Amino acid sequence: MAKSSTTAMNPVRKSRKAMDPDAREQQMIALAVDLAEKQLREGTASSQVITHFLKLGTSRAELEKEKLKKENKMLEAKTDMYQSSKESEKKYEEVLKAFRDYSGKGDEDEYDVY
């Protein structure tokens, strides 16, 4: 019985080139992963490819991913706190100005003197 060719089973997909650099990068990554998968299935993968995917499956890699996710959340929280403090500072200045205006000690430039 004749063995069917792999190209008949897995036709080459032709897709449009992405318009922006990020999408293009994602396309290239997808192609590289597809090729690595093909090489692993056929037994032609280099030792570097095999090692790369073995490392992805370790508990250390999972812990590093989790650590990065938590660091990202912490950075987002710090950014939110910074924005909140800026808004609070602005409101505080507005309140102080209102108190000065109410007590009659507001900016003299705001009043017309005739």
Biopython code that builds the backbone (N, CA, C, O; Angstrom):
import numpy as np
from Bio.PDB.StructureBuilder import StructureBuilder

atoms = [
    (1, "MET", "N", (0.841, -1.164, 0.000)),
    (1, "MET", "CA", (0.000, 0.000, 0.000)),
    (1, "MET", "C", (0.892, 1.235, 0.000)),
    (1, "MET", "O", (1.851, 1.320, 0.766)),
    (2, "ALA", "N", (0.572, 2.173, -0.850)),
    (2, "ALA", "CA", (1.391, 3.372, -0.983)),
    (2, "ALA", "C", (1.117, 4.322, 0.162)),
    (2, "ALA", "O", (-0.027, 4.496, 0.581)),
    (3, "LYS", "N", (2.176, 4.935, 0.664)),
    (3, "LYS", "CA", (2.081, 5.891, 1.763)),
    (3, "LYS", "C", (1.669, 7.249, 1.189)),
    (3, "LYS", "O", (2.260, 7.715, 0.214)),
    (4, "SER", "N", (0.674, 7.875, 1.780)),
    (4, "SER", "CA", (0.242, 9.178, 1.280)),
    (4, "SER", "C", (1.238, 10.250, 1.721)),
    (4, "SER", "O", (1.857, 10.148, 2.780)),
    (5, "SER", "N", (1.375, 11.252, 0.906)),
    (5, "SER", "CA", (2.334, 12.315, 1.223)),
    (5, "SER", "C", (1.761, 13.232, 2.295)),
    (5, "SER", "O", (0.545, 13.382, 2.410)),
    (6, "THR", "N", (2.638, 13.840, 3.073)),
    (6, "THR", "CA", (2.201, 14.727, 4.146)),
    (6, "THR", "C", (1.629, 16.026, 3.599)),
    (6, "THR", "O", (0.824, 16.678, 4.265)),
    (7, "THR", "N", (2.037, 16.409, 2.392)),
    (7, "THR", "CA", (1.495, 17.647, 1.831)),
    (7, "THR", "C", (0.047, 17.485, 1.437)),
    (7, "THR", "O", (-0.706, 18.460, 1.440)),
    (8, "ALA", "N", (-0.361, 16.274, 1.097)),
    (8, "ALA", "CA", (-1.761, 16.052, 0.759)),
    (8, "ALA", "C", (-2.623, 16.146, 2.016)),
    (8, "ALA", "O", (-3.761, 16.610, 1.958)),
    (9, "MET", "N", (-2.079, 15.706, 3.149)),
    (9, "MET", "CA", (-2.826, 15.752, 4.396)),
    (9, "MET", "C", (-2.800, 17.148, 5.016)),
    (9, "MET", "O", (-3.784, 17.576, 5.619)),
    (10, "ASN", "N", (-1.709, 17.841, 4.876)),
    (10, "ASN", "CA", (-1.538, 19.167, 5.470)),
    (10, "ASN", "C", (-1.218, 20.172, 4.379)),
    (10, "ASN", "O", (-0.050, 20.498, 4.169)),
    (11, "PRO", "N", (-2.224, 20.666, 3.685)),
    (11, "PRO", "CA", (-1.942, 21.622, 2.623)),
    (11, "PRO", "C", (-1.333, 22.904, 3.186)),
    (11, "PRO", "O", (-1.633, 23.310, 4.309)),
    (12, "VAL", "N", (-0.486, 23.523, 2.398)),
    (12, "VAL", "CA", (0.160, 24.765, 2.819)),
    (12, "VAL", "C", (-0.882, 25.870, 2.812)),
    (12, "VAL", "O", (-1.561, 26.109, 1.813)),
    (13, "ARG", "N", (-0.986, 26.531, 3.942)),
    (13, "ARG", "CA", (-1.942, 27.629, 4.057)),
    (13, "ARG", "C", (-1.276, 28.917, 3.609)),
    (13, "ARG", "O", (-0.171, 29.240, 4.043)),
    (14, "LYS", "N", (-1.938, 29.631, 2.760)),
    (14, "LYS", "CA", (-1.444, 30.938, 2.349)),
    (14, "LYS", "C", (-2.373, 31.980, 2.946)),
    (14, "LYS", "O", (-3.566, 32.015, 2.646)),
    (15, "SER", "N", (-1.815, 32.819, 3.784)),
    (15, "SER", "CA", (-2.619, 33.864, 4.401)),
    (15, "SER", "C", (-2.030, 35.217, 4.040)),
    (15, "SER", "O", (-0.865, 35.346, 3.663)),
    (16, "ARG", "N", (-2.879, 36.205, 4.173)),
    (16, "ARG", "CA", (-2.433, 37.557, 3.866)),
    (16, "ARG", "C", (-1.385, 38.012, 4.855)),
    (16, "ARG", "O", (-1.401, 37.627, 6.025)),
    (17, "LYS", "N", (-0.472, 38.838, 4.369)),
    (17, "LYS", "CA", (0.533, 39.435, 5.238)),
    (17, "LYS", "C", (-0.160, 40.477, 6.118)),
    (17, "LYS", "O", (-0.946, 41.293, 5.637)),
    (18, "ALA", "N", (0.145, 40.430, 7.399)),
    (18, "ALA", "CA", (-0.485, 41.352, 8.346)),
    (18, "ALA", "C", (-0.064, 42.786, 8.058)),
    (18, "ALA", "O", (1.027, 43.049, 7.553)),
    (19, "MET", "N", (-0.959, 43.700, 8.394)),
    (19, "MET", "CA", (-0.718, 45.110, 8.094)),
    (19, "MET", "C", (0.125, 45.809, 9.161)),
    (19, "MET", "O", (0.908, 46.702, 8.837)),
    (20, "ASP", "N", (-0.025, 45.415, 10.427)),
    (20, "ASP", "CA", (0.755, 46.092, 11.462)),
    (20, "ASP", "C", (1.825, 45.138, 12.009)),
    (20, "ASP", "O", (1.668, 43.919, 11.931)),
    (21, "PRO", "N", (2.902, 45.686, 12.558)),
    (21, "PRO", "CA", (4.034, 44.865, 13.008)),
    (21, "PRO", "C", (3.677, 43.836, 14.080)),
    (21, "PRO", "O", (4.224, 42.734, 14.070)),
    (22, "ASP", "N", (2.780, 44.166, 14.996)),
    (22, "ASP", "CA", (2.419, 43.218, 16.049)),
    (22, "ASP", "C", (1.711, 41.997, 15.474)),
    (22, "ASP", "O", (2.004, 40.865, 15.861)),
    (23, "ALA", "N", (0.788, 42.223, 14.558)),
    (23, "ALA", "CA", (0.081, 41.104, 13.938)),
    (23, "ALA", "C", (1.041, 40.270, 13.099)),
    (23, "ALA", "O", (0.938, 39.043, 13.067)),
    (24, "ARG", "N", (1.962, 40.925, 12.430)),
    (24, "ARG", "CA", (2.963, 40.208, 11.623)),
    (24, "ARG", "C", (3.834, 39.336, 12.528)),
    (24, "ARG", "O", (4.146, 38.196, 12.185)),
    (25, "GLU", "N", (4.215, 39.868, 13.662)),
    (25, "GLU", "CA", (5.019, 39.103, 14.609)),
    (25, "GLU", "C", (4.250, 37.868, 15.079)),
    (25, "GLU", "O", (4.820, 36.782, 15.185)),
    (26, "GLN", "N", (2.965, 38.033, 15.357)),
    (26, "GLN", "CA", (2.140, 36.904, 15.778)),
    (26, "GLN", "C", (2.041, 35.848, 14.674)),
    (26, "GLN", "O", (2.041, 34.651, 14.959)),
    (27, "GLN", "N", (1.955, 36.289, 13.413)),
    (27, "GLN", "CA", (1.939, 35.351, 12.295)),
    (27, "GLN", "C", (3.238, 34.552, 12.229)),
    (27, "GLN", "O", (3.218, 33.337, 12.032)),
    (28, "MET", "N", (4.353, 35.234, 12.392)),
    (28, "MET", "CA", (5.648, 34.565, 12.319)),
    (28, "MET", "C", (5.824, 33.573, 13.465)),
    (28, "MET", "O", (6.379, 32.490, 13.277)),
    (29, "ILE", "N", (5.356, 33.944, 14.638)),
    (29, "ILE", "CA", (5.424, 33.039, 15.786)),
    (29, "ILE", "C", (4.587, 31.793, 15.515)),
    (29, "ILE", "O", (5.021, 30.673, 15.785)),
    (30, "ALA", "N", (3.390, 31.995, 14.982)),
    (30, "ALA", "CA", (2.515, 30.860, 14.673)),
    (30, "ALA", "C", (3.170, 29.933, 13.654)),
    (30, "ALA", "O", (3.097, 28.712, 13.794)),
    (31, "LEU", "N", (3.805, 30.497, 12.639)),
    (31, "LEU", "CA", (4.503, 29.675, 11.637)),
    (31, "LEU", "C", (5.645, 28.884, 12.264)),
    (31, "LEU", "O", (5.838, 27.707, 11.959)),
    (32, "ALA", "N", (6.396, 29.535, 13.138)),
    (32, "ALA", "CA", (7.529, 28.862, 13.789)),
    (32, "ALA", "C", (7.044, 27.717, 14.681)),
    (32, "ALA", "O", (7.651, 26.647, 14.706)),
    (33, "VAL", "N", (5.960, 27.941, 15.403)),
    (33, "VAL", "CA", (5.412, 26.896, 16.266)),
    (33, "VAL", "C", (4.887, 25.735, 15.412)),
    (33, "VAL", "O", (5.087, 24.570, 15.754)),
    (34, "ASP", "N", (4.221, 26.054, 14.311)),
    (34, "ASP", "CA", (3.734, 25.004, 13.405)),
    (34, "ASP", "C", (4.890, 24.161, 12.868)),
    (34, "ASP", "O", (4.809, 22.934, 12.818)),
    (35, "LEU", "N", (5.956, 24.832, 12.470)),
    (35, "LEU", "CA", (7.114, 24.115, 11.940)),
    (35, "LEU", "C", (7.768, 23.246, 13.015)),
    (35, "LEU", "O", (8.161, 22.111, 12.748)),
    (36, "ALA", "N", (7.881, 23.782, 14.223)),
    (36, "ALA", "CA", (8.460, 23.007, 15.323)),
    (36, "ALA", "C", (7.600, 21.783, 15.618)),
    (36, "ALA", "O", (8.122, 20.698, 15.875)),
    (37, "GLU", "N", (6.289, 21.960, 15.580)),
    (37, "GLU", "CA", (5.394, 20.826, 15.812)),
    (37, "GLU", "C", (5.579, 19.763, 14.736)),
    (37, "GLU", "O", (5.640, 18.570, 15.033)),
    (38, "LYS", "N", (5.667, 20.200, 13.501)),
    (38, "LYS", "CA", (5.877, 19.259, 12.390)),
    (38, "LYS", "C", (7.190, 18.490, 12.580)),
    (38, "LYS", "O", (7.238, 17.272, 12.402)),
    (39, "GLN", "N", (8.239, 19.207, 12.940)),
    (39, "GLN", "CA", (9.544, 18.564, 13.141)),
    (39, "GLN", "C", (9.489, 17.572, 14.304)),
    (39, "GLN", "O", (10.057, 16.483, 14.215)),
    (40, "LEU", "N", (8.818, 17.936, 15.378)),
    (40, "LEU", "CA", (8.697, 17.028, 16.520)),
    (40, "LEU", "C", (7.920, 15.768, 16.144)),
    (40, "LEU", "O", (8.297, 14.664, 16.538)),
    (41, "ARG", "N", (6.845, 15.928, 15.388)),
    (41, "ARG", "CA", (6.045, 14.765, 14.979)),
    (41, "ARG", "C", (6.831, 13.847, 14.041)),
    (41, "ARG", "O", (6.703, 12.624, 14.106)),
    (42, "GLU", "N", (7.643, 14.449, 13.171)),
    (42, "GLU", "CA", (8.398, 13.653, 12.202)),
    (42, "GLU", "C", (9.712, 13.125, 12.764)),
    (42, "GLU", "O", (10.376, 12.301, 12.136)),
    (43, "GLY", "N", (10.085, 13.602, 13.947)),
    (43, "GLY", "CA", (11.332, 13.160, 14.553)),
    (43, "GLY", "C", (12.565, 13.833, 13.979)),
    (43, "GLY", "O", (13.674, 13.314, 14.110)),
    (44, "THR", "N", (12.383, 14.986, 13.342)),
    (44, "THR", "CA", (13.510, 15.701, 12.736)),
    (44, "THR", "C", (13.875, 16.972, 13.496)),
    (44, "THR", "O", (14.698, 17.757, 13.026)),
    (45, "ALA", "N", (13.273, 17.183, 14.665)),
    (45, "ALA", "CA", (13.522, 18.406, 15.430)),
    (45, "ALA", "C", (14.943, 18.405, 15.987)),
    (45, "ALA", "O", (15.474, 17.368, 16.386)),
    (46, "SER", "N", (15.541, 19.591, 16.004)),
    (46, "SER", "CA", (16.882, 19.733, 16.562)),
    (46, "SER", "C", (16.811, 19.636, 18.087)),
    (46, "SER", "O", (15.741, 19.736, 18.687)),
    (47, "SER", "N", (17.967, 19.440, 18.685)),
    (47, "SER", "CA", (18.005, 19.335, 20.146)),
    (47, "SER", "C", (17.558, 20.648, 20.802)),
    (47, "SER", "O", (16.978, 20.632, 21.887)),
    (48, "GLN", "N", (17.828, 21.789, 20.142)),
    (48, "GLN", "CA", (17.403, 23.077, 20.701)),
    (48, "GLN", "C", (15.875, 23.187, 20.739)),
    (48, "GLN", "O", (15.306, 23.690, 21.708)),
    (49, "VAL", "N", (15.223, 22.715, 19.684)),
    (49, "VAL", "CA", (13.755, 22.774, 19.630)),
    (49, "VAL", "C", (13.170, 21.866, 20.706)),
    (49, "VAL", "O", (12.245, 22.256, 21.419)),
    (50, "ILE", "N", (13.706, 20.669, 20.821)),
    (50, "ILE", "CA", (13.219, 19.728, 21.826)),
    (50, "ILE", "C", (13.412, 20.295, 23.228)),
    (50, "ILE", "O", (12.498, 20.247, 24.051)),
    (51, "THR", "N", (14.588, 20.826, 23.499)),
    (51, "THR", "CA", (14.881, 21.394, 24.816)),
    (51, "THR", "C", (13.958, 22.561, 25.132)),
    (51, "THR", "O", (13.479, 22.696, 26.258)),
    (52, "HIS", "N", (13.709, 23.401, 24.136)),
    (52, "HIS", "CA", (12.826, 24.557, 24.337)),
    (52, "HIS", "C", (11.453, 24.107, 24.824)),
    (52, "HIS", "O", (10.936, 24.630, 25.811)),
    (53, "PHE", "N", (10.872, 23.142, 24.134)),
    (53, "PHE", "CA", (9.530, 22.707, 24.508)),
    (53, "PHE", "C", (9.521, 21.881, 25.789)),
    (53, "PHE", "O", (8.524, 21.876, 26.511)),
    (54, "LEU", "N", (10.610, 21.188, 26.080)),
    (54, "LEU", "CA", (10.705, 20.489, 27.362)),
    (54, "LEU", "C", (10.733, 21.480, 28.512)),
    (54, "LEU", "O", (10.096, 21.259, 29.542)),
    (55, "LYS", "N", (11.473, 22.579, 28.340)),
    (55, "LYS", "CA", (11.538, 23.597, 29.395)),
    (55, "LYS", "C", (10.182, 24.252, 29.625)),
    (55, "LYS", "O", (9.847, 24.604, 30.756)),
    (56, "LEU", "N", (9.393, 24.419, 28.552)),
    (56, "LEU", "CA", (8.067, 25.028, 28.709)),
    (56, "LEU", "C", (7.157, 24.175, 29.580)),
    (56, "LEU", "O", (6.230, 24.692, 30.203)),
    (57, "GLY", "N", (7.411, 22.896, 29.626)),
    (57, "GLY", "CA", (6.565, 21.997, 30.390)),
    (57, "GLY", "C", (6.982, 21.802, 31.832)),
    (57, "GLY", "O", (6.351, 21.023, 32.547)),
    (58, "THR", "N", (8.014, 22.476, 32.280)),
    (58, "THR", "CA", (8.475, 22.281, 33.651)),
    (58, "THR", "C", (7.665, 23.111, 34.635)),
    (58, "THR", "O", (7.009, 24.084, 34.262)),
    (59, "SER", "N", (7.726, 22.703, 35.910)),
    (59, "SER", "CA", (7.025, 23.463, 36.943)),
    (59, "SER", "C", (7.670, 24.830, 37.142)),
    (59, "SER", "O", (7.002, 25.790, 37.527)),
    (60, "ARG", "N", (8.969, 24.914, 36.878)),
    (60, "ARG", "CA", (9.651, 26.200, 37.004)),
    (60, "ARG", "C", (9.089, 27.206, 35.996)),
    (60, "ARG", "O", (8.873, 28.372, 36.328)),
    (61, "ALA", "N", (8.856, 26.751, 34.772)),
    (61, "ALA", "CA", (8.295, 27.638, 33.755)),
    (61, "ALA", "C", (6.912, 28.126, 34.162)),
    (61, "ALA", "O", (6.565, 29.287, 33.945)),
    (62, "GLU", "N", (6.121, 27.227, 34.756)),
    (62, "GLU", "CA", (4.796, 27.616, 35.227)),
    (62, "GLU", "C", (4.890, 28.655, 36.337)),
    (62, "GLU", "O", (4.122, 29.617, 36.365)),
    (63, "LEU", "N", (5.839, 28.456, 37.254)),
    (63, "LEU", "CA", (6.025, 29.426, 38.339)),
    (63, "LEU", "C", (6.480, 30.777, 37.803)),
    (63, "LEU", "O", (6.053, 31.819, 38.300)),
    (64, "GLU", "N", (7.336, 30.764, 36.804)),
    (64, "GLU", "CA", (7.801, 32.021, 36.222)),
    (64, "GLU", "C", (6.659, 32.753, 35.533)),
    (64, "GLU", "O", (6.561, 33.976, 35.624)),
    (65, "LYS", "N", (5.787, 32.009, 34.840)),
    (65, "LYS", "CA", (4.620, 32.631, 34.206)),
    (65, "LYS", "C", (3.723, 33.273, 35.259)),
    (65, "LYS", "O", (3.263, 34.405, 35.103)),
    (66, "GLU", "N", (3.486, 32.524, 36.336)),
    (66, "GLU", "CA", (2.641, 33.032, 37.412)),
    (66, "GLU", "C", (3.257, 34.283, 38.039)),
    (66, "GLU", "O", (2.550, 35.244, 38.340)),
    (67, "LYS", "N", (4.572, 34.264, 38.232)),
    (67, "LYS", "CA", (5.267, 35.412, 38.805)),
    (67, "LYS", "C", (5.127, 36.630, 37.897)),
    (67, "LYS", "O", (4.880, 37.736, 38.378)),
    (68, "LEU", "N", (5.282, 36.438, 36.599)),
    (68, "LEU", "CA", (5.148, 37.553, 35.658)),
    (68, "LEU", "C", (3.734, 38.120, 35.671)),
    (68, "LEU", "O", (3.551, 39.335, 35.608)),
    (69, "LYS", "N", (2.735, 37.250, 35.753)),
    (69, "LYS", "CA", (1.348, 37.726, 35.808)),
    (69, "LYS", "C", (1.123, 38.577, 37.054)),
    (69, "LYS", "O", (0.479, 39.625, 36.990)),
    (70, "LYS", "N", (1.657, 38.122, 38.188)),
    (70, "LYS", "CA", (1.492, 38.876, 39.430)),
    (70, "LYS", "C", (2.243, 40.198, 39.384)),
    (70, "LYS", "O", (1.759, 41.208, 39.894)),
    (71, "GLU", "N", (3.429, 40.195, 38.773)),
    (71, "GLU", "CA", (4.181, 41.451, 38.642)),
    (71, "GLU", "C", (3.425, 42.434, 37.765)),
    (71, "GLU", "O", (3.414, 43.633, 38.046)),
    (72, "ASN", "N", (2.791, 41.940, 36.700)),
    (72, "ASN", "CA", (1.996, 42.817, 35.840)),
    (72, "ASN", "C", (0.820, 43.409, 36.606)),
    (72, "ASN", "O", (0.522, 44.595, 36.465)),
    (73, "LYS", "N", (0.142, 42.584, 37.425)),
    (73, "LYS", "CA", (-0.967, 43.092, 38.223)),
    (73, "LYS", "C", (-0.486, 44.151, 39.206)),
    (73, "LYS", "O", (-1.164, 45.153, 39.434)),
    (74, "MET", "N", (0.695, 43.922, 39.789)),
    (74, "MET", "CA", (1.236, 44.885, 40.743)),
    (74, "MET", "C", (1.560, 46.214, 40.038)),
    (74, "MET", "O", (1.291, 47.285, 40.582)),
    (75, "LEU", "N", (2.126, 46.143, 38.854)),
    (75, "LEU", "CA", (2.422, 47.364, 38.106)),
    (75, "LEU", "C", (1.144, 48.108, 37.745)),
    (75, "LEU", "O", (1.106, 49.337, 37.805)),
    (76, "GLU", "N", (0.101, 47.380, 37.373)),
    (76, "GLU", "CA", (-1.179, 48.015, 37.077)),
    (76, "GLU", "C", (-1.739, 48.695, 38.321)),
    (76, "GLU", "O", (-2.272, 49.802, 38.240)),
    (77, "ALA", "N", (-1.619, 48.036, 39.466)),
    (77, "ALA", "CA", (-2.116, 48.620, 40.716)),
    (77, "ALA", "C", (-1.336, 49.884, 41.070)),
    (77, "ALA", "O", (-1.918, 50.874, 41.511)),
    (78, "LYS", "N", (-0.018, 49.848, 40.875)),
    (78, "LYS", "CA", (0.800, 51.036, 41.148)),
    (78, "LYS", "C", (0.416, 52.186, 40.229)),
    (78, "LYS", "O", (0.352, 53.339, 40.656)),
    (79, "THR", "N", (0.163, 51.868, 38.973)),
    (79, "THR", "CA", (-0.253, 52.898, 38.022)),
    (79, "THR", "C", (-1.587, 53.497, 38.440)),
    (79, "THR", "O", (-1.767, 54.714, 38.395)),
    (80, "ASP", "N", (-2.525, 52.643, 38.847)),
    (80, "ASP", "CA", (-3.829, 53.135, 39.308)),
    (80, "ASP", "C", (-3.689, 54.019, 40.539)),
    (80, "ASP", "O", (-4.350, 55.052, 40.648)),
    (81, "MET", "N", (-2.823, 53.608, 41.469)),
    (81, "MET", "CA", (-2.598, 54.410, 42.675)),
    (81, "MET", "C", (-2.003, 55.766, 42.321)),
    (81, "MET", "O", (-2.394, 56.786, 42.889)),
    (82, "TYR", "N", (-1.068, 55.780, 41.393)),
    (82, "TYR", "CA", (-0.442, 57.032, 40.978)),
    (82, "TYR", "C", (-1.482, 57.962, 40.357)),
    (82, "TYR", "O", (-1.528, 59.151, 40.672)),
    (83, "GLN", "N", (-2.315, 57.412, 39.474)),
    (83, "GLN", "CA", (-3.351, 58.233, 38.847)),
    (83, "GLN", "C", (-4.330, 58.768, 39.901)),
    (83, "GLN", "O", (-4.743, 59.927, 39.857)),
    (84, "SER", "N", (-4.682, 57.907, 40.834)),
    (84, "SER", "CA", (-5.604, 58.310, 41.893)),
    (84, "SER", "C", (-5.008, 59.416, 42.752)),
    (84, "SER", "O", (-5.709, 60.355, 43.129)),
    (85, "SER", "N", (-3.715, 59.311, 43.064)),
    (85, "SER", "CA", (-3.088, 60.341, 43.887)),
    (85, "SER", "C", (-3.013, 61.670, 43.135)),
    (85, "SER", "O", (-3.147, 62.734, 43.739)),
    (86, "LYS", "N", (-2.802, 61.612, 41.831)),
    (86, "LYS", "CA", (-2.783, 62.846, 41.028)),
    (86, "LYS", "C", (-4.157, 63.512, 41.042)),
    (86, "LYS", "O", (-4.267, 64.730, 41.177)),
    (87, "GLU", "N", (-5.209, 62.692, 40.900)),
    (87, "GLU", "CA", (-6.562, 63.235, 40.925)),
    (87, "GLU", "C", (-6.889, 63.808, 42.294)),
    (87, "GLU", "O", (-7.511, 64.866, 42.392)),
    (88, "SER", "N", (-6.476, 63.122, 43.350)),
    (88, "SER", "CA", (-6.722, 63.611, 44.711)),
    (88, "SER", "C", (-5.993, 64.927, 44.950)),
    (88, "SER", "O", (-6.539, 65.840, 45.568)),
    (89, "GLU", "N", (-4.779, 65.022, 44.467)),
    (89, "GLU", "CA", (-3.994, 66.247, 44.621)),
    (89, "GLU", "C", (-4.684, 67.411, 43.915)),
    (89, "GLU", "O", (-4.743, 68.521, 44.442)),
    (90, "LYS", "N", (-5.201, 67.147, 42.728)),
    (90, "LYS", "CA", (-5.885, 68.196, 41.969)),
    (90, "LYS", "C", (-7.145, 68.654, 42.712)),
    (90, "LYS", "O", (-7.409, 69.852, 42.812)),
    (91, "LYS", "N", (-7.917, 67.700, 43.228)),
    (91, "LYS", "CA", (-9.125, 68.051, 43.976)),
    (91, "LYS", "C", (-8.786, 68.808, 45.253)),
    (91, "LYS", "O", (-9.502, 69.733, 45.635)),
    (92, "TYR", "N", (-7.704, 68.423, 45.911)),
    (92, "TYR", "CA", (-7.258, 69.107, 47.126)),
    (92, "TYR", "C", (-6.925, 70.566, 46.814)),
    (92, "TYR", "O", (-7.289, 71.467, 47.571)),
    (93, "GLU", "N", (-6.239, 70.792, 45.708)),
    (93, "GLU", "CA", (-5.911, 72.165, 45.304)),
    (93, "GLU", "C", (-7.179, 72.966, 45.026)),
    (93, "GLU", "O", (-7.255, 74.145, 45.375)),
    (94, "GLU", "N", (-8.170, 72.341, 44.405)),
    (94, "GLU", "CA", (-9.423, 73.035, 44.121)),
    (94, "GLU", "C", (-10.146, 73.405, 45.420)),
    (94, "GLU", "O", (-10.708, 74.494, 45.534)),
    (95, "VAL", "N", (-10.129, 72.497, 46.392)),
    (95, "VAL", "CA", (-10.766, 72.766, 47.681)),
    (95, "VAL", "C", (-10.056, 73.916, 48.385)),
    (95, "VAL", "O", (-10.715, 74.814, 48.909)),
    (96, "LEU", "N", (-8.721, 73.905, 48.408)),
    (96, "LEU", "CA", (-7.977, 74.995, 49.043)),
    (96, "LEU", "C", (-8.275, 76.334, 48.377)),
    (96, "LEU", "O", (-8.430, 77.351, 49.053)),
    (97, "LYS", "N", (-8.354, 76.330, 47.047)),
    (97, "LYS", "CA", (-8.665, 77.564, 46.324)),
    (97, "LYS", "C", (-10.064, 78.052, 46.693)),
    (97, "LYS", "O", (-10.273, 79.251, 46.880)),
    (98, "ALA", "N", (-11.017, 77.137, 46.799)),
    (98, "ALA", "CA", (-12.380, 77.510, 47.168)),
    (98, "ALA", "C", (-12.410, 78.099, 48.580)),
    (98, "ALA", "O", (-13.127, 79.069, 48.824)),
    (99, "PHE", "N", (-11.647, 77.531, 49.507)),
    (99, "PHE", "CA", (-11.576, 78.078, 50.865)),
    (99, "PHE", "C", (-10.981, 79.485, 50.857)),
    (99, "PHE", "O", (-11.472, 80.383, 51.540)),
    (100, "ARG", "N", (-9.907, 79.664, 50.067)),
    (100, "ARG", "CA", (-9.292, 81.003, 49.992)),
    (100, "ARG", "C", (-10.270, 82.005, 49.409)),
    (100, "ARG", "O", (-10.394, 83.125, 49.904)),
    (101, "ASP", "N", (-10.968, 81.596, 48.350)),
    (101, "ASP", "CA", (-11.942, 82.501, 47.733)),
    (101, "ASP", "C", (-13.072, 82.825, 48.712)),
    (101, "ASP", "O", (-13.514, 83.971, 48.792)),
    (102, "TYR", "N", (-13.528, 81.843, 49.439)),
    (102, "TYR", "CA", (-14.622, 82.034, 50.384)),
    (102, "TYR", "C", (-14.212, 82.956, 51.522)),
    (102, "TYR", "O", (-15.017, 83.757, 51.997)),
    (103, "SER", "N", (-12.953, 82.847, 51.964)),
    (103, "SER", "CA", (-12.501, 83.685, 53.074)),
    (103, "SER", "C", (-12.084, 85.071, 52.606)),
    (103, "SER", "O", (-11.735, 85.920, 53.426)),
    (104, "GLY", "N", (-12.115, 85.311, 51.307)),
    (104, "GLY", "CA", (-11.750, 86.629, 50.783)),
    (104, "GLY", "C", (-10.272, 86.783, 50.525)),
    (104, "GLY", "O", (-9.809, 87.893, 50.261)),
    (105, "LYS", "N", (-9.529, 85.719, 50.594)),
    (105, "LYS", "CA", (-8.092, 85.790, 50.363)),
    (105, "LYS", "C", (-7.704, 85.089, 49.059)),
    (105, "LYS", "O", (-6.621, 84.515, 48.947)),
    (106, "GLY", "N", (-8.590, 85.145, 48.097)),
    (106, "GLY", "CA", (-8.327, 84.502, 46.811)),
    (106, "GLY", "C", (-7.261, 85.255, 46.033)),
    (106, "GLY", "O", (-6.691, 86.227, 46.529)),
    (107, "ASP", "N", (-7.000, 84.815, 44.841)),
    (107, "ASP", "CA", (-5.994, 85.464, 43.994)),
    (107, "ASP", "C", (-6.452, 86.878, 43.652)),
    (107, "ASP", "O", (-7.593, 87.093, 43.243)),
    (108, "GLU", "N", (-5.552, 87.827, 43.823)),
    (108, "GLU", "CA", (-5.897, 89.207, 43.528)),
    (108, "GLU", "C", (-6.040, 89.426, 42.035)),
    (108, "GLU", "O", (-6.713, 90.365, 41.610)),
    (109, "ASP", "N", (-5.423, 88.582, 41.238)),
    (109, "ASP", "CA", (-5.532, 88.724, 39.784)),
    (109, "ASP", "C", (-6.929, 88.423, 39.287)),
    (109, "ASP", "O", (-7.293, 88.829, 38.184)),
    (110, "GLU", "N", (-7.720, 87.718, 40.082)),
    (110, "GLU", "CA", (-9.057, 87.359, 39.651)),
    (110, "GLU", "C", (-10.043, 88.506, 39.803)),
    (110, "GLU", "O", (-11.120, 88.490, 39.206)),
    (111, "TYR", "N", (-9.681, 89.485, 40.588)),
    (111, "TYR", "CA", (-10.600, 90.589, 40.837)),
    (111, "TYR", "C", (-10.201, 91.793, 39.995)),
    (111, "TYR", "O", (-9.017, 92.098, 39.854)),
    (112, "ASP", "N", (-11.194, 92.472, 39.439)),
    (112, "ASP", "CA", (-10.935, 93.708, 38.696)),
    (112, "ASP", "C", (-10.915, 94.877, 39.683)),
    (112, "ASP", "O", (-11.865, 95.087, 40.437)),
    (113, "VAL", "N", (-9.835, 95.616, 39.662)),
    (113, "VAL", "CA", (-9.719, 96.774, 40.558)),
    (113, "VAL", "C", (-9.861, 98.016, 39.690)),
    (113, "VAL", "O", (-9.130, 98.187, 38.714)),
    (114, "TYR", "N", (-10.817, 98.893, 40.053)),
    (114, "TYR", "CA", (-11.047, 100.126, 39.281)),
    (114, "TYR", "C", (-10.599, 101.317, 40.049)),
    (114, "TYR", "O", (-10.712, 102.443, 39.564)),
]
sb = StructureBuilder()
sb.init_structure("model")
sb.init_model(0)
sb.init_chain("A")
sb.init_seg("    ")
for serial, (resi, resn, name, xyz) in enumerate(atoms, 1):
    if name == "N":
        sb.init_residue(resn, " ", resi, " ")
    sb.init_atom(name, np.array(xyz, "f"), 0.0, 1.0, " ", f" {name:<3s}", serial, name[0])
structure = sb.get_structure()
